Amino acid sequence: MANKDFSRDISSIESQLNSSHKKVIEHIYKNQRATRAEIAKFTGLSNQTLTRLTKQLISLNLISEHSKISGMRGQPATYLRINEGVLATVGVVFEHDRVVVVAEDLNRRSIQRKVEQGHFQSAELAVSKALEMLDNLFNELDENFKVMGIGISVSGFFTNVSGRICSQQDPQGWAKIDFQSVFARNYNLPCYVENDGNAASIGFALSPEGATLQSFFLILFTLDIGGGFVFEGKIVDGAFGNAGEIAAIVNSGPNAIRPTIGSLTRYLESRWNESIEMEKVETRYIEGDTNIQSWLTACIESLKFPLKAIQSLLDPEAIIFTGRLPKTLQQHLAENAVITGPSYGDVYAPTPRIKVIDEDEILERGVTATPAFYFFNR
């Protein structure tokens, strides 16, 4: 266990904030900086109310005014930013081949990032390693930080026991993990558990680009495939937390071709007869490797039904592709995937655009954003 107690101050700060304060902080968080006029426009708060709220937040040392924006007509406006070194969030990402722990300032400045590569199919091994890494992270973290909580991401689905996730690797082991007991009580901090698709969706929802979308469905391409649906800035997680589990309707089976790193690696290993590195895959894709082209063609076919289901059932404004699958391959999938909607005669229903986002570590961004997401919405 860490030697420092980071839980002592966050509740006292929150007790001094109401939902309007949080709206102000959330808008600055999403955009990294904002003028009072911008905040008023997007929150609907009056100028008088906003002046009072920002004054209180400045007095609490949560936000501050910065240099005036130049290049505009009339009196330039100052912008507001979240202060560094005050509020922090912590995230833990469990993946089959690595465990990552991350700490971020609430202004999205990376404080610490620790990665342990290996084989972490065993729940006991993965959790033990994460606790060791978290102990080191908290012991190295500046004690002046007020930590808002710990976000945890696991690939899998929620069971009928609240807060527990079953992962494909070691399903019995993962289904027994009580995250609240192991993590929340161990560090005396709020703990928020999400499957990887929801965690990545939260990260994108709190980004400047994601904040402009009324709704989107995010598809996460990692060793497996995950998904999450966001509507009006909120995760739609269903009765048991498993809404968006798109993996269930994409080709399954040990040899099935699906848009994941695991499938790509197995497919190319059997044809190249060599170890697979993603940098090499991108190079050979650009060179026109026929094996990669064949795999992509099969993946596009595997996505037809899932994309149609997303369009028909959810009607999102956009479908977001992201994850650890090489971006050039994601872009190929986005440009060639076909989404069909209902039509009568020659009149067709609108379909969502597909966009690949540049964020390389959206899952890490999302899992550290998760404590802030729930802070803003409680």
Secondary structure as a PSIPRED ss2 file (coil, helix, strand):
# PSIPRED VFORMAT (PSIPRED V4.0)

   1 M C   1.000  0.000  0.000
   2 A C   1.000  0.000  0.000
   3 N C   1.000  0.000  0.000
   4 K C   1.000  0.000  0.000
   5 D C   1.000  0.000  0.000
   6 F C   1.000  0.000  0.000
   7 S C   1.000  0.000  0.000
   8 R C   1.000  0.000  0.000
   9 D C   1.000  0.000  0.000
  10 I H   0.000  1.000  0.000
  11 S H   0.000  1.000  0.000
  12 S H   0.000  1.000  0.000
  13 I H   0.000  1.000  0.000
  14 E H   0.000  1.000  0.000
  15 S C   1.000  0.000  0.000
  16 Q C   1.000  0.000  0.000
  17 L C   1.000  0.000  0.000
  18 N C   1.000  0.000  0.000
  19 S H   0.000  1.000  0.000
  20 S H   0.000  1.000  0.000
  21 H H   0.000  1.000  0.000
  22 K H   0.000  1.000  0.000
  23 K H   0.000  1.000  0.000
  24 V H   0.000  1.000  0.000
  25 I H   0.000  1.000  0.000
  26 E H   0.000  1.000  0.000
  27 H H   0.000  1.000  0.000
  28 I H   0.000  1.000  0.000
  29 Y H   0.000  1.000  0.000
  30 K H   0.000  1.000  0.000
  31 N H   0.000  1.000  0.000
  32 Q C   1.000  0.000  0.000
  33 R C   1.000  0.000  0.000
  34 A E   0.000  0.000  1.000
  35 T E   0.000  0.000  1.000
  36 R H   0.000  1.000  0.000
  37 A H   0.000  1.000  0.000
  38 E H   0.000  1.000  0.000
  39 I H   0.000  1.000  0.000
  40 A H   0.000  1.000  0.000
  41 K H   0.000  1.000  0.000
  42 F H   0.000  1.000  0.000
  43 T H   0.000  1.000  0.000
  44 G C   1.000  0.000  0.000
  45 L C   1.000  0.000  0.000
  46 S C   1.000  0.000  0.000
  47 N H   0.000  1.000  0.000
  48 Q H   0.000  1.000  0.000
  49 T H   0.000  1.000  0.000
  50 L H   0.000  1.000  0.000
  51 T H   0.000  1.000  0.000
  52 R H   0.000  1.000  0.000
  53 L H   0.000  1.000  0.000
  54 T H   0.000  1.000  0.000
  55 K H   0.000  1.000  0.000
  56 Q H   0.000  1.000  0.000
  57 L H   0.000  1.000  0.000
  58 I H   0.000  1.000  0.000
  59 S H   0.000  1.000  0.000
  60 L C   1.000  0.000  0.000
  61 N C   1.000  0.000  0.000
  62 L C   1.000  0.000  0.000
  63 I E   0.000  0.000  1.000
  64 S E   0.000  0.000  1.000
  65 E E   0.000  0.000  1.000
  66 H E   0.000  0.000  1.000
  67 S C   1.000  0.000  0.000
  68 K C   1.000  0.000  0.000
  69 I C   1.000  0.000  0.000
  70 S C   1.000  0.000  0.000
  71 G C   1.000  0.000  0.000
  72 M C   1.000  0.000  0.000
  73 R C   1.000  0.000  0.000
  74 G C   1.000  0.000  0.000
  75 Q C   1.000  0.000  0.000
  76 P C   1.000  0.000  0.000
  77 A C   1.000  0.000  0.000
  78 T C   1.000  0.000  0.000
  79 Y E   0.000  0.000  1.000
  80 L E   0.000  0.000  1.000
  81 R E   0.000  0.000  1.000
  82 I E   0.000  0.000  1.000
  83 N C   1.000  0.000  0.000
  84 E C   1.000  0.000  0.000
  85 G C   1.000  0.000  0.000
  86 V C   1.000  0.000  0.000
  87 L E   0.000  0.000  1.000
  88 A E   0.000  0.000  1.000
  89 T E   0.000  0.000  1.000
  90 V E   0.000  0.000  1.000
  91 G E   0.000  0.000  1.000
  92 V E   0.000  0.000  1.000
  93 V E   0.000  0.000  1.000
  94 F E   0.000  0.000  1.000
  95 E E   0.000  0.000  1.000
  96 H C   1.000  0.000  0.000
  97 D C   1.000  0.000  0.000
  98 R E   0.000  0.000  1.000
  99 V E   0.000  0.000  1.000
 100 V E   0.000  0.000  1.000
 101 V E   0.000  0.000  1.000
 102 V E   0.000  0.000  1.000
 103 A E   0.000  0.000  1.000
 104 E E   0.000  0.000  1.000
 105 D E   0.000  0.000  1.000
 106 L C   1.000  0.000  0.000
 107 N C   1.000  0.000  0.000
 108 R C   1.000  0.000  0.000
 109 R C   1.000  0.000  0.000
 110 S E   0.000  0.000  1.000
 111 I E   0.000  0.000  1.000
 112 Q E   0.000  0.000  1.000
 113 R E   0.000  0.000  1.000
 114 K E   0.000  0.000  1.000
 115 V E   0.000  0.000  1.000
 116 E E   0.000  0.000  1.000
 117 Q E   0.000  0.000  1.000
 118 G C   1.000  0.000  0.000
 119 H C   1.000  0.000  0.000
 120 F C   1.000  0.000  0.000
 121 Q C   1.000  0.000  0.000
 122 S C   1.000  0.000  0.000
 123 A H   0.000  1.000  0.000
 124 E H   0.000  1.000  0.000
 125 L H   0.000  1.000  0.000
 126 A H   0.000  1.000  0.000
 127 V H   0.000  1.000  0.000
 128 S H   0.000  1.000  0.000
 129 K H   0.000  1.000  0.000
 130 A H   0.000  1.000  0.000
 131 L H   0.000  1.000  0.000
 132 E H   0.000  1.000  0.000
 133 M H   0.000  1.000  0.000
 134 L H   0.000  1.000  0.000
 135 D H   0.000  1.000  0.000
 136 N H   0.000  1.000  0.000
 137 L H   0.000  1.000  0.000
 138 F H   0.000  1.000  0.000
 139 N H   0.000  1.000  0.000
 140 E H   0.000  1.000  0.000
 141 L C   1.000  0.000  0.000
 142 D C   1.000  0.000  0.000
 143 E C   1.000  0.000  0.000
 144 N C   1.000  0.000  0.000
 145 F C   1.000  0.000  0.000
 146 K E   0.000  0.000  1.000
 147 V E   0.000  0.000  1.000
 148 M E   0.000  0.000  1.000
 149 G E   0.000  0.000  1.000
 150 I E   0.000  0.000  1.000
 151 G E   0.000  0.000  1.000
 152 I E   0.000  0.000  1.000
 153 S E   0.000  0.000  1.000
 154 V E   0.000  0.000  1.000
 155 S C   1.000  0.000  0.000
 156 G C   1.000  0.000  0.000
 157 F E   0.000  0.000  1.000
 158 F E   0.000  0.000  1.000
 159 T C   1.000  0.000  0.000
 160 N C   1.000  0.000  0.000
 161 V C   1.000  0.000  0.000
 162 S C   1.000  0.000  0.000
 163 G C   1.000  0.000  0.000
 164 R C   1.000  0.000  0.000
 165 I E   0.000  0.000  1.000
 166 C E   0.000  0.000  1.000
 167 S C   1.000  0.000  0.000
 168 Q C   1.000  0.000  0.000
 169 Q C   1.000  0.000  0.000
 170 D C   1.000  0.000  0.000
 171 P H   0.000  1.000  0.000
 172 Q H   0.000  1.000  0.000
 173 G H   0.000  1.000  0.000
 174 W H   0.000  1.000  0.000
 175 A H   0.000  1.000  0.000
 176 K C   1.000  0.000  0.000
 177 I C   1.000  0.000  0.000
 178 D C   1.000  0.000  0.000
 179 F H   0.000  1.000  0.000
 180 Q H   0.000  1.000  0.000
 181 S H   0.000  1.000  0.000
 182 V H   0.000  1.000  0.000
 183 F H   0.000  1.000  0.000
 184 A H   0.000  1.000  0.000
 185 R H   0.000  1.000  0.000
 186 N H   0.000  1.000  0.000
 187 Y H   0.000  1.000  0.000
 188 N C   1.000  0.000  0.000
 189 L C   1.000  0.000  0.000
 190 P C   1.000  0.000  0.000
 191 C E   0.000  0.000  1.000
 192 Y E   0.000  0.000  1.000
 193 V E   0.000  0.000  1.000
 194 E E   0.000  0.000  1.000
 195 N E   0.000  0.000  1.000
 196 D H   0.000  1.000  0.000
 197 G H   0.000  1.000  0.000
 198 N H   0.000  1.000  0.000
 199 A H   0.000  1.000  0.000
 200 A H   0.000  1.000  0.000
 201 S H   0.000  1.000  0.000
 202 I H   0.000  1.000  0.000
 203 G H   0.000  1.000  0.000
 204 F H   0.000  1.000  0.000
 205 A H   0.000  1.000  0.000
 206 L C   1.000  0.000  0.000
 207 S C   1.000  0.000  0.000
 208 P C   1.000  0.000  0.000
 209 E C   1.000  0.000  0.000
 210 G H   0.000  1.000  0.000
 211 A H   0.000  1.000  0.000
 212 T H   0.000  1.000  0.000
 213 L C   1.000  0.000  0.000
 214 Q C   1.000  0.000  0.000
 215 S E   0.000  0.000  1.000
 216 F E   0.000  0.000  1.000
 217 F E   0.000  0.000  1.000
 218 L E   0.000  0.000  1.000
 219 I E   0.000  0.000  1.000
 220 L E   0.000  0.000  1.000
 221 F E   0.000  0.000  1.000
 222 T C   1.000  0.000  0.000
 223 L C   1.000  0.000  0.000
 224 D C   1.000  0.000  0.000
 225 I E   0.000  0.000  1.000
 226 G E   0.000  0.000  1.000
 227 G E   0.000  0.000  1.000
 228 G E   0.000  0.000  1.000
 229 F E   0.000  0.000  1.000
 230 V E   0.000  0.000  1.000
 231 F E   0.000  0.000  1.000
 232 E C   1.000  0.000  0.000
 233 G C   1.000  0.000  0.000
 234 K E   0.000  0.000  1.000
 235 I E   0.000  0.000  1.000
 236 V C   1.000  0.000  0.000
 237 D C   1.000  0.000  0.000
 238 G C   1.000  0.000  0.000
 239 A C   1.000  0.000  0.000
 240 F C   1.000  0.000  0.000
 241 G C   1.000  0.000  0.000
 242 N C   1.000  0.000  0.000
 243 A C   1.000  0.000  0.000
 244 G C   1.000  0.000  0.000
 245 E C   1.000  0.000  0.000
 246 I H   0.000  1.000  0.000
 247 A H   0.000  1.000  0.000
 248 A H   0.000  1.000  0.000
 249 I H   0.000  1.000  0.000
 250 V C   1.000  0.000  0.000
 251 N C   1.000  0.000  0.000
 252 S C   1.000  0.000  0.000
 253 G C   1.000  0.000  0.000
 254 P C   1.000  0.000  0.000
 255 N C   1.000  0.000  0.000
 256 A C   1.000  0.000  0.000
 257 I C   1.000  0.000  0.000
 258 R C   1.000  0.000  0.000
 259 P C   1.000  0.000  0.000
 260 T C   1.000  0.000  0.000
 261 I H   0.000  1.000  0.000
 262 G H   0.000  1.000  0.000
 263 S H   0.000  1.000  0.000
 264 L H   0.000  1.000  0.000
 265 T H   0.000  1.000  0.000
 266 R H   0.000  1.000  0.000
 267 Y H   0.000  1.000  0.000
 268 L H   0.000  1.000  0.000
 269 E H   0.000  1.000  0.000
 270 S H   0.000  1.000  0.000
 271 R H   0.000  1.000  0.000
 272 W H   0.000  1.000  0.000
 273 N C   1.000  0.000  0.000
 274 E C   1.000  0.000  0.000
 275 S C   1.000  0.000  0.000
 276 I C   1.000  0.000  0.000
 277 E C   1.000  0.000  0.000
 278 M H   0.000  1.000  0.000
 279 E H   0.000  1.000  0.000
 280 K H   0.000  1.000  0.000
 281 V H   0.000  1.000  0.000
 282 E H   0.000  1.000  0.000
 283 T H   0.000  1.000  0.000
 284 R H   0.000  1.000  0.000
 285 Y H   0.000  1.000  0.000
 286 I H   0.000  1.000  0.000
 287 E C   1.000  0.000  0.000
 288 G C   1.000  0.000  0.000
 289 D C   1.000  0.000  0.000
 290 T H   0.000  1.000  0.000
 291 N H   0.000  1.000  0.000
 292 I H   0.000  1.000  0.000
 293 Q H   0.000  1.000  0.000
 294 S H   0.000  1.000  0.000
 295 W H   0.000  1.000  0.000
 296 L H   0.000  1.000  0.000
 297 T H   0.000  1.000  0.000
 298 A H   0.000  1.000  0.000
 299 C H   0.000  1.000  0.000
 300 I H   0.000  1.000  0.000
 301 E H   0.000  1.000  0.000
 302 S H   0.000  1.000  0.000
 303 L H   0.000  1.000  0.000
 304 K H   0.000  1.000  0.000
 305 F H   0.000  1.000  0.000
 306 P H   0.000  1.000  0.000
 307 L H   0.000  1.000  0.000
 308 K H   0.000  1.000  0.000
 309 A H   0.000  1.000  0.000
 310 I H   0.000  1.000  0.000
 311 Q H   0.000  1.000  0.000
 312 S H   0.000  1.000  0.000
 313 L H   0.000  1.000  0.000
 314 L H   0.000  1.000  0.000
 315 D C   1.000  0.000  0.000
 316 P C   1.000  0.000  0.000
 317 E C   1.000  0.000  0.000
 318 A E   0.000  0.000  1.000
 319 I E   0.000  0.000  1.000
 320 I E   0.000  0.000  1.000
 321 F E   0.000  0.000  1.000
 322 T E   0.000  0.000  1.000
 323 G E   0.000  0.000  1.000
 324 R C   1.000  0.000  0.000
 325 L C   1.000  0.000  0.000
 326 P C   1.000  0.000  0.000
 327 K H   0.000  1.000  0.000
 328 T H   0.000  1.000  0.000
 329 L H   0.000  1.000  0.000
 330 Q H   0.000  1.000  0.000
 331 Q H   0.000  1.000  0.000
 332 H H   0.000  1.000  0.000
 333 L H   0.000  1.000  0.000
 334 A H   0.000  1.000  0.000
 335 E H   0.000  1.000  0.000
 336 N H   0.000  1.000  0.000
 337 A C   1.000  0.000  0.000
 338 V C   1.000  0.000  0.000
 339 I C   1.000  0.000  0.000
 340 T C   1.000  0.000  0.000
 341 G C   1.000  0.000  0.000
 342 P C   1.000  0.000  0.000
 343 S E   0.000  0.000  1.000
 344 Y E   0.000  0.000  1.000
 345 G C   1.000  0.000  0.000
 346 D C   1.000  0.000  0.000
 347 V E   0.000  0.000  1.000
 348 Y E   0.000  0.000  1.000
 349 A C   1.000  0.000  0.000
 350 P C   1.000  0.000  0.000
 351 T C   1.000  0.000  0.000
 352 P C   1.000  0.000  0.000
 353 R E   0.000  0.000  1.000
 354 I E   0.000  0.000  1.000
 355 K E   0.000  0.000  1.000
 356 V E   0.000  0.000  1.000
 357 I C   1.000  0.000  0.000
 358 D C   1.000  0.000  0.000
 359 E C   1.000  0.000  0.000
 360 D C   1.000  0.000  0.000
 361 E C   1.000  0.000  0.000
 362 I H   0.000  1.000  0.000
 363 L H   0.000  1.000  0.000
 364 E H   0.000  1.000  0.000
 365 R H   0.000  1.000  0.000
 366 G H   0.000  1.000  0.000
 367 V H   0.000  1.000  0.000
 368 T H   0.000  1.000  0.000
 369 A H   0.000  1.000  0.000
 370 T H   0.000  1.000  0.000
 371 P H   0.000  1.000  0.000
 372 A H   0.000  1.000  0.000
 373 F H   0.000  1.000  0.000
 374 Y H   0.000  1.000  0.000
 375 F H   0.000  1.000  0.000
 376 F H   0.000  1.000  0.000
 377 N C   1.000  0.000  0.000
 378 R C   1.000  0.000  0.000
